[in-house]
Amino acid sequence: MLFMLVESRDPFDDGDRSPREPWLVALLGRLLPWPALIVWLCAAALVIDGWPAVGCAFAAIALSAWRGLAALPTEGLNQQQQ
C-alpha cells in the first residue's frame, strides 16, 4: 500500500525578499546575459591557445556552476516550495 500526503494549504508567500547581487554582477547581467557570457568564454577557450584558454574554460565552468546552483532552492521541500 502507498499512502501519500497531499498539501491543501495555500502556498507560502515570501514577499519581496529576493537575494541581491553585487552591483558588478547586476551590471554584467544587464549588458550580457549569463548563458551568452558562458558561451563566449567557451568559444574563447577554443580560439585562444595556452593558459588563457584554460582560464576561460575554468571561468565558464565556474560561472555555469555558480548560476546553476543559485537557481536551485536551498530550502528543499520546506515552506511549501519545490
C-alpha positions as CSV (number, residue, x, y, z in Angstrom):
1,M,0.0,0.0,0.0
2,L,1.1,3.5,-0.7
3,F,-0.2,6.4,1.4
4,M,0.6,9.9,0.3
5,L,0.0,13.3,2.0
6,V,-1.4,16.0,-0.3
7,E,-0.8,19.6,0.8
8,S,-4.0,21.5,0.5
9,R,-3.0,24.8,2.1
10,D,-2.3,28.0,0.1
11,P,1.4,28.4,-1.0
12,F,3.6,30.3,1.4
13,D,4.3,33.9,0.2
14,D,7.9,35.1,0.7
15,G,7.1,38.7,-0.1
16,D,9.8,40.7,-1.9
17,R,12.8,39.2,-0.1
18,S,14.9,38.5,-3.2
19,P,18.6,37.9,-2.8
20,R,20.5,40.9,-4.0
21,E,23.6,40.5,-6.2
22,P,26.6,42.8,-6.2
23,W,26.4,45.8,-8.5
24,L,29.0,44.4,-10.9
25,V,27.1,41.2,-11.3
26,A,23.9,43.1,-11.8
27,L,25.6,45.3,-14.4
28,L,27.0,42.3,-16.3
29,G,23.6,40.6,-16.2
30,R,22.0,43.6,-17.9
31,L,24.7,44.0,-20.5
32,L,25.4,40.4,-21.3
33,P,23.1,37.5,-20.2
34,W,24.8,34.7,-18.3
35,P,24.3,32.0,-20.9
36,A,25.8,34.2,-23.6
37,L,28.8,35.0,-21.4
38,I,29.4,31.3,-20.7
39,V,29.2,30.5,-24.5
40,W,31.6,33.4,-25.3
41,L,34.0,32.0,-22.7
42,C,33.8,28.6,-24.2
43,A,34.4,30.0,-27.7
44,A,37.4,32.0,-26.4
45,A,38.8,28.8,-24.8
46,L,38.7,27.2,-28.2
47,V,40.2,30.1,-30.1
48,I,42.9,31.2,-27.6
49,D,45.9,29.0,-27.1
50,G,47.7,28.1,-23.8
51,W,46.9,29.1,-20.2
52,P,44.5,31.9,-21.1
53,A,42.3,29.2,-22.8
54,V,42.4,27.1,-19.7
55,G,41.4,30.1,-17.6
56,C,38.5,30.9,-20.0
57,A,37.3,27.2,-19.8
58,F,37.5,27.2,-16.0
59,A,35.8,30.6,-15.8
60,A,33.0,29.2,-18.0
61,I,32.7,26.1,-15.8
62,A,32.7,28.2,-12.6
63,L,30.1,30.6,-13.9
64,S,27.7,27.9,-15.1
65,A,28.1,26.0,-11.8
66,W,27.5,29.3,-9.8
67,R,24.5,30.3,-11.8
68,G,23.1,26.8,-11.7
69,L,23.4,26.4,-8.0
70,A,22.0,29.9,-7.4
71,A,18.8,28.8,-9.3
72,L,18.3,25.8,-7.0
73,P,16.1,26.4,-3.9
74,T,18.1,26.0,-0.7
75,E,15.0,25.1,1.4
76,G,14.2,21.9,-0.5
77,L,10.6,20.9,0.3
78,N,10.5,23.2,3.3
79,Q,7.8,26.0,3.4
80,Q,5.7,24.5,0.6
81,Q,8.4,25.1,-2.1
82,Q,9.7,22.5,-4.5
